[in-house]
Amino acid sequence: MTDTAANPLRAGLRLERTPTPSVLVIFGASGDLTKRKLLPALWALCEDRSLPPGFSVVGIARTPMSHEQFRQQLRDTTAADKTVDPSVLDNFLQGLYYHSGSIDDPNMYISLKALLEQIDKERGTEGNRAFYCSTSPSFFPKIVEQLGRAGLVTPNATGSGWTRIVVEKPFGRDLASAKELNQTVLKVFDEKQVYRIDHYLGKETVQNLLVLRFANTIWETNWNRQYIDNVQITVAESLGVEQRGPYYEEAGLVRDMIANHMLQLLTLVAMEPPVAFDADAVRDEKVKVLRAVRPFSDGRLKTDMVRGQYAPGFIDAGKVAGYRQEAKVSPTSNTESYAAVKFFIDNWRWEDVPFFLRSGKRLPKRVSEIAIQFKPVPHRLFQDSTADVLAIRIQPDEGMTLQFDAKVPGQSMRERPVLMDFRYGTSFDVAPADAYERLLLDVLLGDSTLFARRDEVEAAWTIIDPILRYWNSTPAQEFPNYDAGTWGPDAADDLLGGQHRRWRRP
Amino acid sequence: MTTIPLMELDADPTGTLSHEAIESMLHAIWDDLNKSNPTSRTRVRTLNLLIYVPETPSDEVRNEIARVALAHPGRTITIHPEAGPAHAEVTVACRVGGSAEACSEQIMLRGGDSDGEALLSLALALLHPGLPVALWWYGPPAFARRPFVTLLDAADHVLVDSRTWPEPYAPLRQLAEIRKHYMGNLRFSDLQWVAITPWRQQIAQAFDAQMVHEIMPAVNAVVIRYNGPQYVVGAWLLAGWLMSSLGWQLADGPVLRDQTGVTIPLQAAGRPMTLALRTQGPGDGITGLSLHPAASAATSFSCELLPDGVNVIARMEVAGSAPLERVTPRLRLPMTMLIGEELALGNNDPIYTRTLDLTIALAEKLRGSL
């Protein structure tokens, strides 16, 4: 990362952070993620002038392709965009290289090393390299081992001649495999060089959670078991499994959403203030939350979670198939496409406050939201008073809403819930950057605050493993149990317990 | 953007125009809005923006003010003194953002008298309590005149634009005096400083590269190119920024003038060097900067506006390697962004403050050589 001691001209420049000249090596460069997300995000960073001179990309995949064909991918992506300046694009494309080869082949890494040395010489990248594993997770260990063997990993995480590695989720499929993957990676890389990417953490509103909580005093006094009745975190998708049937059949919703994205959100809501806004301080606090999550006893495995699978139904007035009718999905599949789980965090702040996490496919709309449901007043002076809610909208239409009671004008004393709204689009008039832009830039800058650390990943799997084991051993008899286009199985309502609690309709 | 139809109010025969009457008009507008669409429009209050427009505002100026007001919603009070009785125009403008419209109040005060004295009392009474006050002085400065001084007392932040100054020396000196008077209790911004920020970024980013950073001890000449007399303060600010950041100082010795500009003696750690300000290059504004090391040095750096006028090329050359080039779009920040950048910064910009000190010293040296 650049600092003002090394470069006094950066002092006071409050706009873009820029990494040192470097190369991003993408394994899986012919894949969908590279085309849809990584290259467009890099191009957006270039247009935003956030990339350094000499910045280069090396794409690696088995598919034979020339440098020019690889560059053409980005040309195609940007072709329809009339705002693209051809001179800027051409200059960026000059830094794109393609290296064809098999991930298993040691010779590929030797020739890669030669190419990187050539780029260092020609483009001043000074041996700074980030390797991005955008392949199937089964290839991660091979890539890591071969990089180590080929001498492509320097011990530096920062400074000149640094090496970093980016690993896409899933980080294992259970605790044992996550530990194994971590051990493999950490034989070659130091933890400080490892960036486990969960794109949810790159979203503006997710980061704003930290600002909301730790840059304002008004919440802190209320942010605890004394005032909060429950927390509801919803990540709903209206899409089905689309073309990802085989992956989904293996993963299921809990692995796909709850084990990573949603537990990350939970930690940000529940964590204590970190001593500083730096990678280790923030992640230390997140890990403490995960370690304080109450383990699932046998009894709670039966009562504190609900799984579901969608039947045919309607989305946006259009008929859609049920999960078992989707392409490449077993007609007797036992995979969950919906889950709602009640968590407790056993610590001073949160004892006995339930955190309800629910996520599903083929729900009525795509929406992610965290709702902090405050307790009702201890003694009701007014008949109609309702509990206050702070709803934090992560997507779409990022922002937050505070719902509280106000008197209805008139002679009688009647109340009604009213809303105070904050919307990113309204207040800032700026479209938030794509999560990958932020996270790729952080990798190049060496800022791992928004990435998962080893102990964080393993602590998350420690929580999730019993759920997976239990569901695996007790196939759901009632599947499918909710219609596409509804908010999930009825049993999810019972999960909330207590008459005053209802799922918030996001 | 939605603009609610304008409501107007004139002073009564005694010349009085009550701020309460203006507030009542705003209330009436909000009442109508709430009745017609209560949920989707939000009255946003983030700041008071006072705008002083000494000349009769053209449609272009009015549109620019409206855009700024919409981008920074709150209460915008535009003061345009002219002959005739005081007159107020009030409107609420909304822009769509997300699912709701963010609405801000815009008040235009005209007439009063040519000094604007009458309008000032009205403007000060109309400020939202508790919200910061930014004063945007539109057009050439009148730093010594009363309206400016009166408004300074109400303001937390003053924005001027040196690109509108008919000549640069006197305003710079006055600005220095005013800053000294307020002793850091009032924030000053020059929109030209914000306008050159993309150049500063380009140059600073290039200096992240070790090869460029290493040439600094060998640099003995700096050339800054610009076009257009209104951008001369921008060129001085860029020079002042380099000087303050890199420890360069003005040196004794004559300023040399020729048809393309001036050359000023500097010194860096006892080493003599020169700063040249040249009026050349495509387009207007800052058009380029180059660092020239001593003849024996192997590396050089330049950052130039391309002939197309829309892109900038940063070029680094190291002996034995191909030149490294980065082409990026030239950022020309519109007025809404220039002001937005400054409003977003809560405190004084210390880099601007120290740059301004050197810029004033540079201007004094240049004035002395005239």
Interface residues (C-beta under 8 A of the other chain):
Chain A: T2 A6 N7 P8 L9 R10 A11 G12 L13 R14 L15 E16 T18 P19 T20 P21 C46 E47 R49 P52 P53 G54 D85 S87 V88 D90 N91 K121 E122 R123 G124 E126 S160 D397 E398 G399 D421 R423 Y424 G425 T426 S427 F428 D429
Chain B: T42 V44 T46 A71 R95 G97 G98 S99 A100 E101 A102 T197 P198 R200 Q201 Q202 I203 A204 Q205 A206 F207 D208 A209 Q210 M211 H213 W241 L242 S245 L246 L306 D308 V310 N311 A314 M316 V318 S321 A322 L324 E325 R326 V327 T328 P329 L331 L345 D349 P350 I351 Y352
